[in-house]
Amino acid sequence: MFDIGFWELVTIAIIGVVVVGPDKLPEVMRGIFRFIHNLRRMYQNAKADISRELELDELQKIAREGKDDFQDAFDSVAEDGKELLRAIDENHQNIKKELHEI
């Protein structure tokens, strides 16, 4: 993750012993590791939240597309139904006319 070599770790350890002291160094290191652990957990949570949001956006897009397709199909069926009713009404009028003429 950080690409730190052996000599860099030794240098950091020496600076830690000099600055903090050998008695408090383990306590400080635990605090640093807790901080790193919490930072990683926050990163994983943020990553999971973003992933869920992207998935939700994708599902909403698919739902909108499906709704549009359904609306187009419904409109087409409604128009066909209107044409059928007009044809039936026209035939009904023609039959009434023919019966009236007889």
C-alpha positions in Angstrom: 0.0 0.0 0.0 2.7 2.5 1.0 5.7 0.8 -0.6 7.9 1.3 2.4 11.1 -0.7 2.6 13.0 -2.2 5.5 15.4 0.8 6.0 12.5 3.3 5.9 10.8 1.2 8.7 14.0 1.2 10.8 14.3 5.0 10.3 10.7 5.5 11.4 11.2 3.2 14.4 14.4 5.1 15.5 12.6 8.5 15.2 9.7 7.1 17.1 11.9 5.9 20.0 13.6 9.3 20.1 10.5 11.4 19.9 8.0 9.4 22.0 10.3 7.3 24.1 10.6 3.5 24.4 8.0 3.3 27.2 5.1 5.0 25.3 6.1 3.7 21.8 3.8 0.6 22.0 0.9 2.7 23.1 1.4 5.2 20.3 1.8 2.4 17.7 -1.5 0.9 18.8 -3.1 4.3 18.4 -1.7 4.7 14.9 -2.8 1.2 13.9 -6.3 1.8 15.3 -6.4 5.0 13.3 -5.3 3.2 10.1 -7.9 0.4 10.8 -10.7 3.0 11.2 -9.5 4.8 8.1 -9.7 1.5 6.1 -13.1 0.8 7.5 -14.4 4.2 6.6 -12.9 3.7 3.1 -14.7 0.3 2.7 -18.0 1.8 3.9 -17.8 4.7 1.5 -16.9 2.3 -1.3 -19.9 0.1 -0.5 -22.2 3.1 -0.3 -21.1 4.4 -3.6 -21.5 1.0 -5.1 -25.0 0.7 -3.8 -25.9 4.2 -5.1 -24.6 3.3 -8.6 -26.5 0.1 -8.5 -29.7 2.0 -7.4 -29.2 4.5 -10.2 -28.8 1.7 -12.7 -32.0 0.0 -11.5 -33.9 3.3 -11.6 -32.7 3.8 -15.2 -33.8 0.3 -16.2 -37.2 0.9 -14.5 -37.7 4.2 -16.4 -36.8 2.5 -19.7 -39.3 -0.3 -18.9 -41.9 2.3 -18.0 -41.3 4.1 -21.3 -41.6 0.9 -23.3 -44.7 -0.1 -21.4 -46.3 3.3 -22.1 -45.4 3.1 -25.8 -47.0 -0.4 -26.0 -50.1 0.8 -24.0 -50.5 3.8 -26.3 -50.3 1.6 -29.4 -52.9 -0.8 -28.0 -55.2 2.1 -27.1 -54.9 3.5 -30.6 -55.6 0.1 -32.1 -58.6 -0.2 -29.8 -60.0 3.2 -30.9 -59.6 2.2 -34.6 -61.4 -1.1 -33.9 -64.3 0.8 -32.2 -64.6 3.2 -35.1 -64.7 0.3 -37.5 -67.4 -1.5 -35.4 -69.4 1.7 -35.2 -69.1 2.2 -38.9 -70.2 -1.3 -39.6 -73.1 -0.9 -37.2 -74.3 2.2 -38.9 -74.1 0.5 -42.3 -76.1 -2.5 -41.1 -78.7 -0.1 -39.6 -78.9 1.7 -42.9 -79.3 -1.5 -44.9 -82.0 -2.8 -42.5 -83.8 0.5 -42.6 -83.8 0.3 -46.4 -85.4 -3.1 -46.4 
